[in-house]
Amino acid sequence: MMGNTAGIENLTGGALAGVLTALLLLTGSIFMLVAAVGLVRMPDLFLRMSAATKASTLGILCVLGGAAIHFGDAVVTLRTLAIALFLYLTAPIAAHMIGRAASADPSVRLWEGSVVDERQRPEVK
């Protein structure tokens, strides 16, 4: 006799869904916390945009996945998938457009530790 077996094989469908929901919500919250810290700690606009776009998008996708699993309803799942698709498509495009607009502004400076500046900027007079 193997004794008391504890682990994932003893979880029922509801308990497994609860654990997965909690894991996704916790992971999403951690990614969003990292995005918030990145906004505060990064030295220039372009690095801040990168931190906010990548980490927060992944965090929101994890939270939406957790909500879809928690509610388990087809309508809620379709709505969370639509929201996730919308965010996944629009966040990088918005960050790119903000970066291009900031790149054209001569008053926006790069961090002193930046090695390469590939922006083609107009001459400041």
Backbone atoms as SQL, in Angstrom:
CREATE TABLE atoms (id INTEGER PRIMARY KEY, chain TEXT, resi INTEGER, resn TEXT, atom TEXT, x REAL, y REAL, z REAL);
INSERT INTO atoms VALUES
  (1, 'A', 1, 'MET', 'N', 0.836, -1.173, 0.000),
  (2, 'A', 1, 'MET', 'CA', 0.000, 0.000, 0.000),
  (3, 'A', 1, 'MET', 'C', 0.883, 1.238, 0.000),
  (4, 'A', 2, 'MET', 'N', 0.538, 2.178, -0.846),
  (5, 'A', 2, 'MET', 'CA', 1.349, 3.377, -1.021),
  (6, 'A', 2, 'MET', 'C', 1.116, 4.399, 0.087),
  (7, 'A', 3, 'GLY', 'N', 0.041, 4.287, 0.830),
  (8, 'A', 3, 'GLY', 'CA', -0.232, 5.273, 1.875),
  (9, 'A', 3, 'GLY', 'C', -1.061, 6.422, 1.320),
  (10, 'A', 4, 'ASN', 'N', -0.972, 7.534, 2.020),
  (11, 'A', 4, 'ASN', 'CA', -1.740, 8.719, 1.653),
  (12, 'A', 4, 'ASN', 'C', -1.048, 9.424, 0.495),
  (13, 'A', 5, 'THR', 'N', -1.704, 9.475, -0.646),
  (14, 'A', 5, 'THR', 'CA', -1.122, 10.168, -1.794),
  (15, 'A', 5, 'THR', 'C', -1.716, 11.555, -1.873),
  (16, 'A', 6, 'ALA', 'N', -0.868, 12.542, -1.791),
  (17, 'A', 6, 'ALA', 'CA', -1.304, 13.931, -1.924),
  (18, 'A', 6, 'ALA', 'C', -0.728, 14.466, -3.221),
  (19, 'A', 7, 'GLY', 'N', -1.459, 15.303, -3.839),
  (20, 'A', 7, 'GLY', 'CA', -0.957, 15.886, -5.070),
  (21, 'A', 7, 'GLY', 'C', -2.079, 16.258, -5.996),
  (22, 'A', 8, 'ILE', 'N', -1.717, 16.561, -7.191),
  (23, 'A', 8, 'ILE', 'CA', -2.689, 17.062, -8.145),
  (24, 'A', 8, 'ILE', 'C', -3.676, 15.992, -8.594),
  (25, 'A', 9, 'GLU', 'N', -3.299, 14.718, -8.490),
  (26, 'A', 9, 'GLU', 'CA', -4.227, 13.677, -8.930),
  (27, 'A', 9, 'GLU', 'C', -5.407, 13.529, -7.980),
  (28, 'A', 10, 'ASN', 'N', -5.313, 14.038, -6.753),
  (29, 'A', 10, 'ASN', 'CA', -6.414, 13.964, -5.804),
  (30, 'A', 10, 'ASN', 'C', -7.370, 15.139, -5.919),
  (31, 'A', 11, 'LEU', 'N', -7.041, 16.131, -6.709),
  (32, 'A', 11, 'LEU', 'CA', -7.907, 17.290, -6.834),
  (33, 'A', 11, 'LEU', 'C', -9.066, 16.986, -7.774),
  (34, 'A', 12, 'THR', 'N', -10.235, 17.412, -7.375),
  (35, 'A', 12, 'THR', 'CA', -11.379, 17.284, -8.263),
  (36, 'A', 12, 'THR', 'C', -11.360, 18.407, -9.278),
  (37, 'A', 13, 'GLY', 'N', -12.267, 18.373, -10.236),
  (38, 'A', 13, 'GLY', 'CA', -12.308, 19.400, -11.273),
  (39, 'A', 13, 'GLY', 'C', -12.495, 20.792, -10.705),
  (40, 'A', 14, 'GLY', 'N', -13.371, 20.934, -9.711),
  (41, 'A', 14, 'GLY', 'CA', -13.614, 22.241, -9.103),
  (42, 'A', 14, 'GLY', 'C', -12.409, 22.754, -8.334),
  (43, 'A', 15, 'ALA', 'N', -11.767, 21.857, -7.604),
  (44, 'A', 15, 'ALA', 'CA', -10.594, 22.266, -6.834),
  (45, 'A', 15, 'ALA', 'C', -9.421, 22.603, -7.751),
  (46, 'A', 16, 'LEU', 'N', -9.273, 21.836, -8.816),
  (47, 'A', 16, 'LEU', 'CA', -8.197, 22.116, -9.774),
  (48, 'A', 16, 'LEU', 'C', -8.434, 23.457, -10.461),
  (49, 'A', 17, 'ALA', 'N', -9.683, 23.740, -10.801),
  (50, 'A', 17, 'ALA', 'CA', -10.014, 25.029, -11.406),
  (51, 'A', 17, 'ALA', 'C', -9.744, 26.163, -10.426),
  (52, 'A', 18, 'GLY', 'N', -10.033, 25.947, -9.158),
  (53, 'A', 18, 'GLY', 'CA', -9.757, 26.966, -8.141),
  (54, 'A', 18, 'GLY', 'C', -8.276, 27.223, -7.980),
  (55, 'A', 19, 'VAL', 'N', -7.491, 26.168, -7.979),
  (56, 'A', 19, 'VAL', 'CA', -6.042, 26.325, -7.860),
  (57, 'A', 19, 'VAL', 'C', -5.481, 27.037, -9.092),
  (58, 'A', 20, 'LEU', 'N', -5.943, 26.647, -10.265),
  (59, 'A', 20, 'LEU', 'CA', -5.474, 27.274, -11.500),
  (60, 'A', 20, 'LEU', 'C', -5.897, 28.742, -11.563),
  (61, 'A', 21, 'THR', 'N', -7.113, 29.039, -11.122),
  (62, 'A', 21, 'THR', 'CA', -7.578, 30.424, -11.077),
  (63, 'A', 21, 'THR', 'C', -6.710, 31.254, -10.145),
  (64, 'A', 22, 'ALA', 'N', -6.449, 30.731, -8.961),
  (65, 'A', 22, 'ALA', 'CA', -5.617, 31.456, -7.998),
  (66, 'A', 22, 'ALA', 'C', -4.203, 31.658, -8.533),
  (67, 'A', 23, 'LEU', 'N', -3.662, 30.645, -9.188),
  (68, 'A', 23, 'LEU', 'CA', -2.317, 30.747, -9.743),
  (69, 'A', 23, 'LEU', 'C', -2.247, 31.803, -10.848),
  (70, 'A', 24, 'LEU', 'N', -3.243, 31.821, -11.727),
  (71, 'A', 24, 'LEU', 'CA', -3.265, 32.819, -12.794),
  (72, 'A', 24, 'LEU', 'C', -3.466, 34.233, -12.244),
  (73, 'A', 25, 'LEU', 'N', -4.343, 34.383, -11.252),
  (74, 'A', 25, 'LEU', 'CA', -4.547, 35.700, -10.656),
  (75, 'A', 25, 'LEU', 'C', -3.291, 36.193, -9.946),
  (76, 'A', 26, 'LEU', 'N', -2.628, 35.313, -9.231),
  (77, 'A', 26, 'LEU', 'CA', -1.398, 35.697, -8.546),
  (78, 'A', 26, 'LEU', 'C', -0.296, 36.049, -9.545),
  (79, 'A', 27, 'THR', 'N', -0.156, 35.244, -10.585),
  (80, 'A', 27, 'THR', 'CA', 0.853, 35.514, -11.611),
  (81, 'A', 27, 'THR', 'C', 0.573, 36.837, -12.312),
  (82, 'A', 28, 'GLY', 'N', -0.685, 37.073, -12.661),
  (83, 'A', 28, 'GLY', 'CA', -1.057, 38.330, -13.308),
  (84, 'A', 28, 'GLY', 'C', -0.797, 39.523, -12.413),
  (85, 'A', 29, 'SER', 'N', -1.097, 39.384, -11.132),
  (86, 'A', 29, 'SER', 'CA', -0.848, 40.475, -10.188),
  (87, 'A', 29, 'SER', 'C', 0.638, 40.769, -10.060),
  (88, 'A', 30, 'ILE', 'N', 1.453, 39.735, -10.056),
  (89, 'A', 30, 'ILE', 'CA', 2.904, 39.937, -9.976),
  (90, 'A', 30, 'ILE', 'C', 3.417, 40.650, -11.222),
  (91, 'A', 31, 'PHE', 'N', 2.946, 40.248, -12.398),
  (92, 'A', 31, 'PHE', 'CA', 3.367, 40.930, -13.627),
  (93, 'A', 31, 'PHE', 'C', 2.936, 42.391, -13.631),
  (94, 'A', 32, 'MET', 'N', 1.734, 42.684, -13.146),
  (95, 'A', 32, 'MET', 'CA', 1.292, 44.072, -13.107),
  (96, 'A', 32, 'MET', 'C', 2.069, 44.877, -12.073),
  (97, 'A', 33, 'LEU', 'N', 2.477, 44.244, -10.978),
  (98, 'A', 33, 'LEU', 'CA', 3.334, 44.919, -10.008),
  (99, 'A', 33, 'LEU', 'C', 4.699, 45.231, -10.613),
  (100, 'A', 34, 'VAL', 'N', 5.241, 44.295, -11.372),
  (101, 'A', 34, 'VAL', 'CA', 6.514, 44.519, -12.055),
  (102, 'A', 34, 'VAL', 'C', 6.383, 45.673, -13.050),
  (103, 'A', 35, 'ALA', 'N', 5.259, 45.757, -13.753),
  (104, 'A', 35, 'ALA', 'CA', 5.032, 46.865, -14.688),
  (105, 'A', 35, 'ALA', 'C', 4.972, 48.191, -13.953),
  (106, 'A', 36, 'ALA', 'N', 4.316, 48.224, -12.802),
  (107, 'A', 36, 'ALA', 'CA', 4.237, 49.463, -12.028),
  (108, 'A', 36, 'ALA', 'C', 5.606, 49.878, -11.497),
  (109, 'A', 37, 'VAL', 'N', 6.373, 48.911, -11.034),
  (110, 'A', 37, 'VAL', 'CA', 7.722, 49.220, -10.563),
  (111, 'A', 37, 'VAL', 'C', 8.590, 49.693, -11.727),
  (112, 'A', 38, 'GLY', 'N', 8.414, 49.094, -12.896),
  (113, 'A', 38, 'GLY', 'CA', 9.154, 49.520, -14.078),
  (114, 'A', 38, 'GLY', 'C', 8.833, 50.942, -14.477),
  (115, 'A', 39, 'LEU', 'N', 7.586, 51.356, -14.324),
  (116, 'A', 39, 'LEU', 'CA', 7.225, 52.737, -14.623),
  (117, 'A', 39, 'LEU', 'C', 7.928, 53.719, -13.701),
  (118, 'A', 40, 'VAL', 'N', 8.108, 53.324, -12.459),
  (119, 'A', 40, 'VAL', 'CA', 8.749, 54.214, -11.494),
  (120, 'A', 40, 'VAL', 'C', 10.270, 54.188, -11.627),
  (121, 'A', 41, 'ARG', 'N', 10.841, 53.030, -11.880),
  (122, 'A', 41, 'ARG', 'CA', 12.291, 52.861, -11.815),
  (123, 'A', 41, 'ARG', 'C', 13.044, 53.104, -13.120),
  (124, 'A', 42, 'MET', 'N', 12.403, 52.968, -14.259),
  (125, 'A', 42, 'MET', 'CA', 13.123, 53.109, -15.524),
  (126, 'A', 42, 'MET', 'C', 13.482, 54.574, -15.777),
  (127, 'A', 43, 'PRO', 'N', 14.654, 54.811, -16.377),
  (128, 'A', 43, 'PRO', 'CA', 15.158, 56.183, -16.457),
  (129, 'A', 43, 'PRO', 'C', 14.602, 57.035, -17.592),
  (130, 'A', 44, 'ASP', 'N', 14.095, 56.473, -18.661),
  (131, 'A', 44, 'ASP', 'CA', 13.597, 57.325, -19.737),
  (132, 'A', 44, 'ASP', 'C', 12.260, 56.812, -20.268),
  (133, 'A', 45, 'LEU', 'N', 11.667, 57.603, -21.140),
  (134, 'A', 45, 'LEU', 'CA', 10.336, 57.324, -21.653),
  (135, 'A', 45, 'LEU', 'C', 10.253, 55.990, -22.377),
  (136, 'A', 46, 'PHE', 'N', 11.248, 55.688, -23.177),
  (137, 'A', 46, 'PHE', 'CA', 11.198, 54.479, -24.005),
  (138, 'A', 46, 'PHE', 'C', 11.292, 53.213, -23.164),
  (139, 'A', 47, 'LEU', 'N', 12.122, 53.221, -22.152),
  (140, 'A', 47, 'LEU', 'CA', 12.203, 52.059, -21.257),
  (141, 'A', 47, 'LEU', 'C', 10.935, 51.920, -20.417),
  (142, 'A', 48, 'ARG', 'N', 10.353, 53.039, -20.012),
  (143, 'A', 48, 'ARG', 'CA', 9.102, 52.989, -19.258),
  (144, 'A', 48, 'ARG', 'C', 7.972, 52.416, -20.099),
  (145, 'A', 49, 'MET', 'N', 7.924, 52.824, -21.366),
  (146, 'A', 49, 'MET', 'CA', 6.901, 52.273, -22.255),
  (147, 'A', 49, 'MET', 'C', 7.066, 50.779, -22.432),
  (148, 'A', 50, 'SER', 'N', 8.282, 50.337, -22.560),
  (149, 'A', 50, 'SER', 'CA', 8.545, 48.910, -22.724),
  (150, 'A', 50, 'SER', 'C', 8.074, 48.130, -21.503),
  (151, 'A', 51, 'ALA', 'N', 8.422, 48.626, -20.327),
  (152, 'A', 51, 'ALA', 'CA', 8.009, 47.938, -19.099),
  (153, 'A', 51, 'ALA', 'C', 6.498, 47.922, -18.954),
  (154, 'A', 52, 'ALA', 'N', 5.867, 49.049, -19.226),
  (155, 'A', 52, 'ALA', 'CA', 4.415, 49.129, -19.052),
  (156, 'A', 52, 'ALA', 'C', 3.686, 48.259, -20.063),
  (157, 'A', 53, 'THR', 'N', 4.150, 48.237, -21.293),
  (158, 'A', 53, 'THR', 'CA', 3.431, 47.511, -22.334),
  (159, 'A', 53, 'THR', 'C', 3.579, 46.003, -22.174),
  (160, 'A', 54, 'LYS', 'N', 4.796, 45.536, -22.022),
  (161, 'A', 54, 'LYS', 'CA', 5.022, 44.087, -22.005),
  (162, 'A', 54, 'LYS', 'C', 4.505, 43.432, -20.733),
  (163, 'A', 55, 'ALA', 'N', 4.917, 43.939, -19.590),
  (164, 'A', 55, 'ALA', 'CA', 4.559, 43.275, -18.334),
  (165, 'A', 55, 'ALA', 'C', 3.076, 43.426, -18.008),
  (166, 'A', 56, 'SER', 'N', 2.523, 44.607, -18.227),
  (167, 'A', 56, 'SER', 'CA', 1.107, 44.772, -17.880),
  (168, 'A', 56, 'SER', 'C', 0.199, 44.000, -18.831),
  (169, 'A', 57, 'THR', 'N', 0.567, 43.913, -20.104),
  (170, 'A', 57, 'THR', 'CA', -0.244, 43.122, -21.032),
  (171, 'A', 57, 'THR', 'C', -0.257, 41.657, -20.628),
  (172, 'A', 58, 'LEU', 'N', 0.887, 41.122, -20.281),
  (173, 'A', 58, 'LEU', 'CA', 0.946, 39.730, -19.837),
  (174, 'A', 58, 'LEU', 'C', 0.185, 39.545, -18.526),
  (175, 'A', 59, 'GLY', 'N', 0.288, 40.519, -17.622),
  (176, 'A', 59, 'GLY', 'CA', -0.446, 40.436, -16.365),
  (177, 'A', 59, 'GLY', 'C', -1.947, 40.454, -16.559),
  (178, 'A', 60, 'ILE', 'N', -2.418, 41.343, -17.431),
  (179, 'A', 60, 'ILE', 'CA', -3.853, 41.422, -17.689),
  (180, 'A', 60, 'ILE', 'C', -4.346, 40.140, -18.360),
  (181, 'A', 61, 'LEU', 'N', -3.551, 39.586, -19.265),
  (182, 'A', 61, 'LEU', 'CA', -3.950, 38.327, -19.914),
  (183, 'A', 61, 'LEU', 'C', -4.068, 37.197, -18.897),
  (184, 'A', 62, 'CYS', 'N', -3.156, 37.146, -17.928),
  (185, 'A', 62, 'CYS', 'CA', -3.247, 36.117, -16.884),
  (186, 'A', 62, 'CYS', 'C', -4.492, 36.312, -16.019),
  (187, 'A', 63, 'VAL', 'N', -4.784, 37.553, -15.656),
  (188, 'A', 63, 'VAL', 'CA', -5.971, 37.827, -14.835),
  (189, 'A', 63, 'VAL', 'C', -7.240, 37.477, -15.609),
  (190, 'A', 64, 'LEU', 'N', -7.278, 37.824, -16.885),
  (191, 'A', 64, 'LEU', 'CA', -8.449, 37.469, -17.698),
  (192, 'A', 64, 'LEU', 'C', -8.601, 35.954, -17.827),
  (193, 'A', 65, 'GLY', 'N', -7.494, 35.245, -17.974),
  (194, 'A', 65, 'GLY', 'CA', -7.551, 33.786, -18.014),
  (195, 'A', 65, 'GLY', 'C', -8.078, 33.207, -16.712),
  (196, 'A', 66, 'GLY', 'N', -7.639, 33.777, -15.595),
  (197, 'A', 66, 'GLY', 'CA', -8.147, 33.344, -14.298),
  (198, 'A', 66, 'GLY', 'C', -9.634, 33.604, -14.148),
  (199, 'A', 67, 'ALA', 'N', -10.106, 34.744, -14.643),
  (200, 'A', 67, 'ALA', 'CA', -11.539, 35.061, -14.577),
  (201, 'A', 67, 'ALA', 'C', -12.339, 34.101, -15.449),
  (202, 'A', 68, 'ALA', 'N', -11.823, 33.789, -16.632),
  (203, 'A', 68, 'ALA', 'CA', -12.537, 32.870, -17.523),
  (204, 'A', 68, 'ALA', 'C', -12.654, 31.485, -16.894),
  (205, 'A', 69, 'ILE', 'N', -11.589, 31.019, -16.266),
  (206, 'A', 69, 'ILE', 'CA', -11.638, 29.702, -15.625),
  (207, 'A', 69, 'ILE', 'C', -12.551, 29.723, -14.403),
  (208, 'A', 70, 'HIS', 'N', -12.486, 30.797, -13.632),
  (209, 'A', 70, 'HIS', 'CA', -13.294, 30.885, -12.415),
  (210, 'A', 70, 'HIS', 'C', -14.794, 30.847, -12.724),
  (211, 'A', 71, 'PHE', 'N', -15.226, 31.645, -13.686),
  (212, 'A', 71, 'PHE', 'CA', -16.653, 31.697, -13.979),
  (213, 'A', 71, 'PHE', 'C', -17.107, 30.507, -14.804),
  (214, 'A', 72, 'GLY', 'N', -16.273, 30.000, -15.693),
  (215, 'A', 72, 'GLY', 'CA', -16.574, 28.789, -16.431),
  (216, 'A', 72, 'GLY', 'C', -17.785, 28.879, -17.349),
  (217, 'A', 73, 'ASP', 'N', -18.231, 30.060, -17.648),
  (218, 'A', 73, 'ASP', 'CA', -19.379, 30.276, -18.512),
  (219, 'A', 73, 'ASP', 'C', -18.881, 30.620, -19.911),
  (220, 'A', 74, 'ALA', 'N', -19.565, 30.129, -20.916),
  (221, 'A', 74, 'ALA', 'CA', -19.123, 30.363, -22.292),
  (222, 'A', 74, 'ALA', 'C', -19.172, 31.837, -22.659),
  (223, 'A', 75, 'VAL', 'N', -20.172, 32.568, -22.179),
  (224, 'A', 75, 'VAL', 'CA', -20.291, 33.990, -22.500),
  (225, 'A', 75, 'VAL', 'C', -19.140, 34.769, -21.862),
  (226, 'A', 76, 'VAL', 'N', -18.850, 34.466, -20.610),
  (227, 'A', 76, 'VAL', 'CA', -17.747, 35.147, -19.925),
  (228, 'A', 76, 'VAL', 'C', -16.421, 34.803, -20.594),
  (229, 'A', 77, 'THR', 'N', -16.246, 33.558, -20.956),
  (230, 'A', 77, 'THR', 'CA', -15.007, 33.146, -21.619),
  (231, 'A', 77, 'THR', 'C', -14.842, 33.844, -22.958),
  (232, 'A', 78, 'LEU', 'N', -15.907, 33.959, -23.732),
  (233, 'A', 78, 'LEU', 'CA', -15.826, 34.665, -25.008),
  (234, 'A', 78, 'LEU', 'C', -15.508, 36.145, -24.800),
  (235, 'A', 79, 'ARG', 'N', -16.089, 36.737, -23.779),
  (236, 'A', 79, 'ARG', 'CA', -15.792, 38.154, -23.500),
  (237, 'A', 79, 'ARG', 'C', -14.342, 38.336, -23.076),
  (238, 'A', 80, 'THR', 'N', -13.848, 37.465, -22.232),
  (239, 'A', 80, 'THR', 'CA', -12.448, 37.603, -21.810),
  (240, 'A', 80, 'THR', 'C', -11.504, 37.354, -22.980),
  (241, 'A', 81, 'LEU', 'N', -11.855, 36.425, -23.868),
  (242, 'A', 81, 'LEU', 'CA', -11.031, 36.214, -25.067),
  (243, 'A', 81, 'LEU', 'C', -11.045, 37.435, -25.978),
  (244, 'A', 82, 'ALA', 'N', -12.211, 38.071, -26.122),
  (245, 'A', 82, 'ALA', 'CA', -12.294, 39.280, -26.946),
  (246, 'A', 82, 'ALA', 'C', -11.477, 40.413, -26.340),
  (247, 'A', 83, 'ILE', 'N', -11.564, 40.582, -25.036),
  (248, 'A', 83, 'ILE', 'CA', -10.775, 41.621, -24.360),
  (249, 'A', 83, 'ILE', 'C', -9.290, 41.320, -24.503),
  (250, 'A', 84, 'ALA', 'N', -8.906, 40.072, -24.304),
  (251, 'A', 84, 'ALA', 'CA', -7.494, 39.697, -24.412),
  (252, 'A', 84, 'ALA', 'C', -6.975, 39.930, -25.825),
  (253, 'A', 85, 'LEU', 'N', -7.750, 39.573, -26.823),
  (254, 'A', 85, 'LEU', 'CA', -7.341, 39.797, -28.207),
  (255, 'A', 85, 'LEU', 'C', -7.197, 41.288, -28.495),
  (256, 'A', 86, 'PHE', 'N', -8.149, 42.076, -28.032),
  (257, 'A', 86, 'PHE', 'CA', -8.091, 43.522, -28.225),
  (258, 'A', 86, 'PHE', 'C', -6.841, 44.117, -27.576),
  (259, 'A', 87, 'LEU', 'N', -6.561, 43.732, -26.333),
  (260, 'A', 87, 'LEU', 'CA', -5.368, 44.253, -25.648),
  (261, 'A', 87, 'LEU', 'C', -4.081, 43.767, -26.305),
  (262, 'A', 88, 'TYR', 'N', -4.068, 42.519, -26.703),
  (263, 'A', 88, 'TYR', 'CA', -2.880, 41.944, -27.326),
  (264, 'A', 88, 'TYR', 'C', -2.557, 42.628, -28.646),
  (265, 'A', 89, 'LEU', 'N', -3.585, 43.069, -29.369),
  (266, 'A', 89, 'LEU', 'CA', -3.361, 43.739, -30.648),
  (267, 'A', 89, 'LEU', 'C', -3.102, 45.237, -30.496),
  (268, 'A', 90, 'THR', 'N', -3.747, 45.894, -29.551),
  (269, 'A', 90, 'THR', 'CA', -3.653, 47.351, -29.485),
  (270, 'A', 90, 'THR', 'C', -2.524, 47.875, -28.619),
  (271, 'A', 91, 'ALA', 'N', -2.127, 47.182, -27.572),
  (272, 'A', 91, 'ALA', 'CA', -1.088, 47.703, -26.673),
  (273, 'A', 91, 'ALA', 'C', 0.255, 47.893, -27.375),
  (274, 'A', 92, 'PRO', 'N', 0.756, 46.932, -28.153),
  (275, 'A', 92, 'PRO', 'CA', 2.031, 47.169, -28.836),
  (276, 'A', 92, 'PRO', 'C', 1.938, 48.269, -29.898),
  (277, 'A', 93, 'ILE', 'N', 0.811, 48.364, -30.572),
  (278, 'A', 93, 'ILE', 'CA', 0.656, 49.401, -31.591),
  (279, 'A', 93, 'ILE', 'C', 0.614, 50.777, -30.941),
  (280, 'A', 94, 'ALA', 'N', -0.103, 50.898, -29.842),
  (281, 'A', 94, 'ALA', 'CA', -0.166, 52.177, -29.134),
  (282, 'A', 94, 'ALA', 'C', 1.207, 52.579, -28.605),
  (283, 'A', 95, 'ALA', 'N', 1.945, 51.633, -28.042),
  (284, 'A', 95, 'ALA', 'CA', 3.283, 51.947, -27.539),
  (285, 'A', 95, 'ALA', 'C', 4.214, 52.353, -28.679),
  (286, 'A', 96, 'HIS', 'N', 4.084, 51.704, -29.822),
  (287, 'A', 96, 'HIS', 'CA', 4.906, 52.054, -30.970),
  (288, 'A', 96, 'HIS', 'C', 4.601, 53.476, -31.447),
  (289, 'A', 97, 'MET', 'N', 3.334, 53.821, -31.513),
  (290, 'A', 97, 'MET', 'CA', 2.961, 55.161, -31.964),
  (291, 'A', 97, 'MET', 'C', 3.400, 56.233, -30.964),
  (292, 'A', 98, 'ILE', 'N', 3.280, 55.959, -29.689),
  (293, 'A', 98, 'ILE', 'CA', 3.755, 56.914, -28.678),
  (294, 'A', 98, 'ILE', 'C', 5.269, 57.059, -28.773),
  (295, 'A', 99, 'GLY', 'N', 5.959, 55.958, -28.984),
  (296, 'A', 99, 'GLY', 'CA', 7.412, 56.010, -29.140),
  (297, 'A', 99, 'GLY', 'C', 7.846, 56.798, -30.360),
  (298, 'A', 100, 'ARG', 'N', 7.126, 56.630, -31.455),
  (299, 'A', 100, 'ARG', 'CA', 7.455, 57.409, -32.664),
  (300, 'A', 100, 'ARG', 'C', 7.211, 58.887, -32.455),
  (301, 'A', 101, 'ALA', 'N', 6.123, 59.226, -31.793),
  (302, 'A', 101, 'ALA', 'CA', 5.832, 60.631, -31.520),
  (303, 'A', 101, 'ALA', 'C', 6.879, 61.225, -30.585),
  (304, 'A', 102, 'ALA', 'N', 7.290, 60.457, -29.583),
  (305, 'A', 102, 'ALA', 'CA', 8.318, 60.940, -28.662),
  (306, 'A', 102, 'ALA', 'C', 9.669, 61.044, -29.345),
  (307, 'A', 103, 'SER', 'N', 9.932, 60.149, -30.271),
  (308, 'A', 103, 'SER', 'CA', 11.201, 60.182, -30.998),
  (309, 'A', 103, 'SER', 'C', 11.313, 61.421, -31.867),
  (310, 'A', 104, 'ALA', 'N', 10.212, 61.908, -32.374),
  (311, 'A', 104, 'ALA', 'CA', 10.227, 63.106, -33.210),
  (312, 'A', 104, 'ALA', 'C', 10.376, 64.380, -32.389),
  (313, 'A', 105, 'ASP', 'N', 10.121, 64.300, -31.092),
  (314, 'A', 105, 'ASP', 'CA', 10.227, 65.481, -30.238),
  (315, 'A', 105, 'ASP', 'C', 11.664, 65.629, -29.750),
  (316, 'A', 106, 'PRO', 'N', 12.334, 66.723, -30.092),
  (317, 'A', 106, 'PRO', 'CA', 13.736, 66.889, -29.686),
  (318, 'A', 106, 'PRO', 'C', 13.922, 67.049, -28.177),
  (319, 'A', 107, 'SER', 'N', 12.869, 67.391, -27.457),
  (320, 'A', 107, 'SER', 'CA', 13.025, 67.579, -26.012),
  (321, 'A', 107, 'SER', 'C', 13.065, 66.254, -25.248),
  (322, 'A', 108, 'VAL', 'N', 12.661, 65.152, -25.899),
  (323, 'A', 108, 'VAL', 'CA', 12.695, 63.839, -25.244),
  (324, 'A', 108, 'VAL', 'C', 14.110, 63.280, -25.362),
  (325, 'A', 109, 'ARG', 'N', 14.719, 63.055, -24.221),
  (326, 'A', 109, 'ARG', 'CA', 16.101, 62.601, -24.178),
  (327, 'A', 109, 'ARG', 'C', 16.175, 61.109, -23.863),
  (328, 'A', 110, 'LEU', 'N', 17.223, 60.485, -24.386),
  (329, 'A', 110, 'LEU', 'CA', 17.517, 59.101, -24.021),
  (330, 'A', 110, 'LEU', 'C', 18.273, 59.074, -22.705),
  (331, 'A', 111, 'TRP', 'N', 18.251, 57.931, -22.078),
  (332, 'A', 111, 'TRP', 'CA', 19.026, 57.716, -20.867),
  (333, 'A', 111, 'TRP', 'C', 20.507, 57.794, -21.217),
  (334, 'A', 112, 'GLU', 'N', 21.314, 58.319, -20.298),
  (335, 'A', 112, 'GLU', 'CA', 22.753, 58.467, -20.548),
  (336, 'A', 112, 'GLU', 'C', 23.437, 57.123, -20.778),
  (337, 'A', 113, 'GLY', 'N', 22.899, 56.053, -20.222),
  (338, 'A', 113, 'GLY', 'CA', 23.485, 54.732, -20.365),
  (339, 'A', 113, 'GLY', 'C', 23.118, 54.029, -21.667),
  (340, 'A', 114, 'SER', 'N', 22.319, 54.672, -22.505),
  (341, 'A', 114, 'SER', 'CA', 21.964, 54.068, -23.792),
  (342, 'A', 114, 'SER', 'C', 23.190, 54.014, -24.684),
  (343, 'A', 115, 'VAL', 'N', 23.402, 52.894, -25.325),
  (344, 'A', 115, 'VAL', 'CA', 24.592, 52.693, -26.146),
  (345, 'A', 115, 'VAL', 'C', 24.366, 53.184, -27.570),
  (346, 'A', 116, 'VAL', 'N', 23.188, 52.910, -28.124),
  (347, 'A', 116, 'VAL', 'CA', 22.916, 53.231, -29.523),
  (348, 'A', 116, 'VAL', 'C', 21.660, 54.099, -29.600),
  (349, 'A', 117, 'ASP', 'N', 21.734, 55.124, -30.440),
  (350, 'A', 117, 'ASP', 'CA', 20.573, 55.947, -30.721),
  (351, 'A', 117, 'ASP', 'C', 20.306, 55.858, -32.221),
  (352, 'A', 118, 'GLU', 'N', 19.346, 55.059, -32.616),
  (353, 'A', 118, 'GLU', 'CA', 19.053, 54.852, -34.029),
  (354, 'A', 118, 'GLU', 'C', 17.953, 55.763, -34.546),
  (355, 'A', 119, 'ARG', 'N', 17.534, 56.704, -33.733),
  (356, 'A', 119, 'ARG', 'CA', 16.475, 57.599, -34.146),
  (357, 'A', 119, 'ARG', 'C', 17.006, 58.618, -35.133),
  (358, 'A', 120, 'GLN', 'N', 16.258, 58.891, -36.163),
  (359, 'A', 120, 'GLN', 'CA', 16.590, 59.954, -37.095),
  (360, 'A', 120, 'GLN', 'C', 15.816, 61.184, -36.662),
  (361, 'A', 121, 'ARG', 'N', 16.528, 62.112, -36.056),
  (362, 'A', 121, 'ARG', 'CA', 15.887, 63.256, -35.442),
  (363, 'A', 121, 'ARG', 'C', 16.163, 64.511, -36.236),
  (364, 'A', 122, 'PRO', 'N', 15.221, 65.431, -36.248),
  (365, 'A', 122, 'PRO', 'CA', 15.484, 66.704, -36.906),
  (366, 'A', 122, 'PRO', 'C', 16.519, 67.510, -36.125),
  (367, 'A', 123, 'GLU', 'N', 17.212, 68.365, -36.820),
  (368, 'A', 123, 'GLU', 'CA', 18.226, 69.207, -36.181),
  (369, 'A', 123, 'GLU', 'C', 17.557, 70.208, -35.248),
  (370, 'A', 124, 'VAL', 'N', 18.123, 70.357, -34.054),
  (371, 'A', 124, 'VAL', 'CA', 17.613, 71.320, -33.097),
  (372, 'A', 124, 'VAL', 'C', 18.307, 72.644, -33.339),
  (373, 'A', 125, 'LYS', 'N', 17.527, 73.706, -33.516),
  (374, 'A', 125, 'LYS', 'CA', 18.122, 75.024, -33.824),
  (375, 'A', 125, 'LYS', 'C', 18.052, 75.928, -32.630);
